Amino acid sequence: MPGDNIKKIFENTIVKVIVALAIVGAVSGATLVFVYNYAMPKILVNIARETEKGIKNIFPEAAEINDSEIKGLYDIADDTGKIVGYAFLAEGNGYQGTIKLISGIDANATQLKGMEVLESQETPGLGAEITTKKFKSQFINLSITHPIEYLKNRKPEKDYQIEAITGATISSRAVVNILNKRVEEIRKELKK
């Protein structure tokens, strides 16, 4: 009967499609695992290199960078072995996505030694200005005995204030909030 032939053809076609999809899925999965296993060590090396470069920009006197007893904190020592400060990673939401920073504080946890942007997807020409020397220089020797504040369209009046980027207040505020949150966590940990 003609209906039986169509049914067999249809069943064979479904089986062939299922087998083809299973093969494509298995090959794609194996390829993804291979690429991940190949790329991930290189990615981790690059992250470590960028982190170290950021720390050395913040602490030019750093002779030693060691993991601290506190998770996510690095002890920074000079060439005599004296701790000159602590570096830390911080991240949070910006206007366009996650902002990842490396920053440092002095050994007394009273001043920010500087800040470097490790990763940002902020708007080019506006929020991306957080990566400029002009913006980052505001965080050098900034007091952290009080939460950092940003000012819109005004020059800082106090030693814990920075001037927000015109047209990119959200990105400026994000950096300040990320740093304030992380500094508070670190200061609590250092007091223990």
Secondary structure, DSSP 8 states (H G I E B T S, - for coil): -HHHHHHHHHHHHHHHHHHHHHHHHHHHHHHHHHHHHHHHHHHHHHHHHHHHHHHHHH-TT-SEEEE-SSTTEEEEE-TTS-EEEEEEEEEEE-SSSEEEEEEEEETTSSEEEEEEEEE----TTTGGGGGSHHHHGGGTTEE-SS--EEESSS---STTEEE--TT-HHHHHHHHHHHHHHHHHHHHHHH-
